Amino acid sequence: MWNRLLRLDLFLSLITFSAWPLAAQTTTTWTIPGALNAPGLNGTHFVSDLSLTDPGAAPANVTLTFLPTGAVQTAALSPGQTVVYQDVIGGLFALPGAVGALTVTSDQALLLR
């Protein structure tokens, strides 16, 4: 009898702990280690483009942060929407000649390209 109660207790504990993270709303952060708007040799110019897609059924609230400056931009994506930022550093952040990293934080899953 005690063995069955112990198994039932263990089973209920596993269900409780495995379901607990699903109830909490979490954010996800991606880091793009190299993002830039910078000149190169022989008249070349390098820029970083970024595409964000919300593949889910809920709207996504997105925060983009450029490091090392800490400049922040926000965006709201509708379900199924794709936003393309051509020259994300020079255009969206208005930082010509800047080189750094970019973090993307969202309350929903995203596809980044």
C-alpha positions as a Python dict, from the first residue, in 0.01 Angstrom:
ca = {
    (1, 'M'): (0, 0, 0),
    (2, 'W'): (277, 248, 93),
    (3, 'N'): (458, 165, -229),
    (4, 'R'): (151, 265, -433),
    (5, 'L'): (108, 589, -239),
    (6, 'L'): (474, 674, -288),
    (7, 'R'): (447, 611, -662),
    (8, 'L'): (129, 822, -683),
    (9, 'D'): (295, 1103, -489),
    (10, 'L'): (602, 1090, -713),
    (11, 'F'): (382, 1084, -1026),
    (12, 'L'): (182, 1388, -911),
    (13, 'S'): (502, 1573, -822),
    (14, 'L'): (646, 1510, -1168),
    (15, 'I'): (328, 1632, -1335),
    (16, 'T'): (324, 1947, -1121),
    (17, 'F'): (690, 2034, -1185),
    (18, 'S'): (678, 1952, -1557),
    (19, 'A'): (366, 2166, -1613),
    (20, 'W'): (485, 2459, -1401),
    (21, 'P'): (709, 2629, -1665),
    (22, 'L'): (427, 2616, -1920),
    (23, 'A'): (212, 2840, -1704),
    (24, 'A'): (472, 3116, -1678),
    (25, 'Q'): (515, 3362, -1963),
    (26, 'T'): (883, 3385, -2048),
    (27, 'T'): (1088, 3599, -2279),
    (28, 'T'): (1353, 3473, -2515),
    (29, 'T'): (1672, 3658, -2604),
    (30, 'W'): (1892, 3598, -2907),
    (31, 'T'): (2236, 3753, -2949),
    (32, 'I'): (2382, 3839, -3287),
    (33, 'P'): (2753, 3875, -3207),
    (34, 'G'): (2843, 4084, -3512),
    (35, 'A'): (2627, 4366, -3649),
    (36, 'L'): (2768, 4667, -3828),
    (37, 'N'): (2753, 4963, -4059),
    (38, 'A'): (3118, 5020, -4142),
    (39, 'P'): (3346, 5115, -4431),
    (40, 'G'): (3593, 4868, -4575),
    (41, 'L'): (3892, 4887, -4806),
    (42, 'N'): (3873, 5016, -5163),
    (43, 'G'): (3544, 5198, -5118),
    (44, 'T'): (3345, 4900, -4990),
    (45, 'H'): (3083, 4940, -4720),
    (46, 'F'): (2951, 4662, -4496),
    (47, 'V'): (2603, 4656, -4343),
    (48, 'S'): (2394, 4401, -4151),
    (49, 'D'): (2038, 4318, -4249),
    (50, 'L'): (1788, 4156, -4011),
    (51, 'S'): (1455, 3981, -4074),
    (52, 'L'): (1214, 3896, -3792),
    (53, 'T'): (913, 3667, -3840),
    (54, 'D'): (641, 3589, -3585),
    (55, 'P'): (537, 3233, -3681),
    (56, 'G'): (292, 3195, -3393),
    (57, 'A'): (-73, 3279, -3333),
    (58, 'A'): (-5, 3558, -3080),
    (59, 'P'): (145, 3905, -3134),
    (60, 'A'): (514, 3942, -3046),
    (61, 'N'): (660, 4237, -2859),
    (62, 'V'): (1023, 4272, -2964),
    (63, 'T'): (1310, 4475, -2818),
    (64, 'L'): (1632, 4525, -3017),
    (65, 'T'): (1940, 4647, -2829),
    (66, 'F'): (2268, 4748, -2993),
    (67, 'L'): (2577, 4692, -2783),
    (68, 'P'): (2806, 4858, -2677),
    (69, 'T'): (2595, 5178, -2696),
    (70, 'G'): (2283, 5031, -2534),
    (71, 'A'): (2057, 5196, -2795),
    (72, 'V'): (1710, 5036, -2786),
    (73, 'Q'): (1436, 5004, -3048),
    (74, 'T'): (1103, 4823, -3009),
    (75, 'A'): (867, 4660, -3255),
    (76, 'A'): (534, 4480, -3240),
    (77, 'L'): (478, 4196, -3486),
    (78, 'S'): (137, 4055, -3569),
    (79, 'P'): (100, 3678, -3601),
    (80, 'G'): (257, 3569, -3931),
    (81, 'Q'): (417, 3908, -3994),
    (82, 'T'): (774, 3949, -4121),
    (83, 'V'): (971, 4270, -4074),
    (84, 'V'): (1292, 4330, -4272),
    (85, 'Y'): (1548, 4582, -4153),
    (86, 'Q'): (1797, 4660, -4428),
    (87, 'D'): (2110, 4808, -4271),
    (88, 'V'): (1967, 4761, -3921),
    (89, 'I'): (2251, 4956, -3752),
    (90, 'G'): (2268, 5254, -3989),
    (91, 'G'): (1893, 5265, -4060),
    (92, 'L'): (1697, 5159, -3751),
    (93, 'F'): (1955, 5273, -3495),
    (94, 'A'): (2096, 5564, -3704),
    (95, 'L'): (2454, 5474, -3607),
    (96, 'P'): (2669, 5497, -3923),
    (97, 'G'): (3018, 5356, -3877),
    (98, 'A'): (2917, 5150, -3572),
    (99, 'V'): (3029, 4793, -3503),
    (100, 'G'): (2896, 4578, -3219),
    (101, 'A'): (2648, 4311, -3115),
    (102, 'L'): (2270, 4306, -3136),
    (103, 'T'): (2032, 4142, -2889),
    (104, 'V'): (1675, 4058, -2984),
    (105, 'T'): (1430, 3993, -2700),
    (106, 'S'): (1071, 3879, -2754),
    (107, 'D'): (779, 3748, -2552),
    (108, 'Q'): (701, 3503, -2836),
    (109, 'A'): (906, 3265, -3048),
    (110, 'L'): (1056, 3433, -3355),
    (111, 'L'): (1241, 3334, -3669),
    (112, 'L'): (1553, 3547, -3718),
    (113, 'R'): (1740, 3574, -4048),
}
